[in-house]
């Protein structure tokens, strides 16, 4: 295995640290559901890179492949995006979207578990081509688009609102960093579809580092948030 194949181990270890930080933040504000979803998002992110780490160490197996597809393709950025929804939208709207999302994710995960695998397409790199039920791969873009719209789009929207006032300089840059961090794994995921899985490993590490940096900048900023859900 090339050295780049071991990058997910570093990403997983950093995700554990990120989880420790954000979980303690949420414990101080348990009514803040956006923090709860972001905490879940960091856990899912870490699970995805943990599975990649296991693949590097132990090699390909049906269990590792299916766990990777569910954790990476379906759960990668969606919980983080859902946290942004709870930050920007009314609780009732966010709850409805959460209910729909959970149903879609459960059904999609079950389909992956039940799908036969094409052994002739197995390589040393993880790739969705192995799924014989190829229609499952058409579900992934919709879930990823949902994540991009709300995680990346939400961060850019917040950055735009903060940009207009120099008092919010820290929050502006924090949201820009989160937006960049949200885009990077998507670039890696696209590269994976063309067989360049190792690009994903690099962008996942950079992505979580940017998201953490943005989170820290915003958390340490002393100006008041423009989002009502963040003021409670």
N, C-alpha and C positions, 0 to 999 in steps of 0.2 A: 504494500500500500504506500502511495506517495505521502509525504508529510502533510499536505493539505487535507488529506482524509481524516486527520486527527484533530482538525480545528473544532468540530462539534463538541469535543471533550471540554475545551476551554469555554465554549459558549454555554454549555450545561452548567459548569461551575460558576460562571458569572451570573447565570439565571438564578441559581440558588441564592447567591448574595443579594441580587435584586429582589427576589421574593422576600428575603428576611427584612429588607429595608421597607418595602411597600406594605408588607403584611403588618408590621408594627405601626406604620402610618394609618392603615385602615382600622386597627384596634383602637386608635385614639378617636376615630370618627366613624363608628360602626353604622351610623345612619347614612353615610355617604356610599350609595350603591355603585357609583362610578369607580370608587377605590376598590370595592369588592371585585368588580369585573376586571379591573386592571390587574389585581392580584391573581385572579384566575387566569388571566391572559399570560402573565409571566410564567405561571406554572405550566400551562399548555405549551408555551414556547420552549421551556426547558425540557419537557417530555419529548417534544419533537427532536431536539438536538441530542437528547439522551439515547433515543432509538438509533439515530445516525451513528452515535459513538459505539453502541453495541454492534452495529453492522460492521464498523471498522475493525473492532476487536475480534468478533466471533464469526463474521462473514454473513452471507445471505441466508435467510430462512423465510418460509411463508409467514411465520408470526411476526418477525422483524419487519418484513416488507409491509404487511397490512397495518401494523401499528404505526409505521412511518407514514403511510399514506393518510391514515385517519388523523394523526397528530399534526402532520405537516400541511397536507392539502386542505383539510377541513377546519382544523382548530388553530392553525398558525397565528393569524392576526385577528380573527373574528372576536374573541373575548375582549381584546384590547379596544376594538372598534365599538363593541357594545358598551364598554365603560364610557367612551366618548359620547355615545347616545344618551346615557344617563346624565352626563354632564350638561349636554346642550338642550335636551328635550324635556317635556313634562313627564312626570313619573308614569302616568297612565299610558302614554304613547310608548315609552321605553319598555314597559312591562308587556305590552302587546307584541312589540317587535321581538322581545326576548322569547316569548312563548312560541312564536312562529319559527324563530331561529333554532331553538332547541329541538323542535319536531323535525325540521329539515336535517339537522346534524345527526340526530339519532337514526333516521331512516337511511341517510347516506352512509353512516358507519356500518349499519347492518348489511347494506348492499356490498360494501367492501369485504366484510367478513365472509359473506356467502359466495362471493364471486370466485369461480375457478381461476387458476393461474396458468399462464402459458409458459411452461418450463423452457421452451426453446428460445424465449426472449430474455431469460435471466442472464445478467452480466454482473461483474463485480461492483457496478454502480447501481444504486437504487433508481428505478425508473417506472413510471406508471404504465408503460407499455405492456407490462406483465399481466395486467388485468384482462381476463377474457371478456368480461362484461364491459365492453369499451364505452358504453353509454354513460358509465359512472364518471368518466373523465370529462363529460360535458356538463356535469353538475359543478365541478370544481371552479370554473371561471365565474359562475354566478356568485358563489360564496366569496371568492377572492375579490370580486368587484364590490360586493357589499362591504368587505373589510376596508378596501382602499377608499371608498366613498366616505365612510364615517371616521376611520382612523386618520388617514392622510388628509382627506377633505375637511374633516372637523378641525384638525390642527392648523391647516392653512386658513380656515375661516376665523379661528381664534386669533391667529397671528395678524390677520387683516384688521380685526377689531382693535388689537393692541397697538398696531403700527401707527395709528392716528394720534397717539399721545405719547410723548417721550417719557412720561411717568411710568409707562408699562414696558420699558425697553427690555427688561429681563424676561417678562412673560412672552414678549414677541419672539425673542430668540429661542426661548425654551420650546415654543410651539413649532418653530421652524426646524429645530433639531428633531423633534418627535415626527414631524412630517417626513423628513429625510429618512429617519429610521424605519418608518412604515413603508416607504417606497422600496428600499433596498432588498428585502426578502422577496418582494414581488418580482424584481428583476432576476433574482436568482432562481425563482420558481419557473419563470419563462425559459431561462437557460436550461433548466432540467428537462423541459419538454423536448429539447433538441439534443439531449444526451450529455449536457455539460453540468452534471450534478455537483461537481466540486466548486463551481461558481456560487451555487446556493450556500455551501458551507461558509464561504467567505462573506457573502452578503448577510447571512444570518448573524454572524458575529458582529459585523459592523452595525447592523440594524439595531440589535439590542443595546449596543454601546451608545448609539445616538439617542435612542429612546430614553435610556437611563439618564444620559446627560441632560436631555430636555426636561425630564421629570424633576431632576435635582435643581436645575435652574429655576423652574417655576415654583417648586416647593420652598426654596430659600428666598424667593422674591417677597419683599415686604408690602408691595402695593396690593390693593384689594382687587379681587377677580371681577371681571365684567359679567361672569356667569353666576346667576342666583344660586344654582345648585352647588356651587363651590364655596359659597359664603357661609353655609350652615355648618 
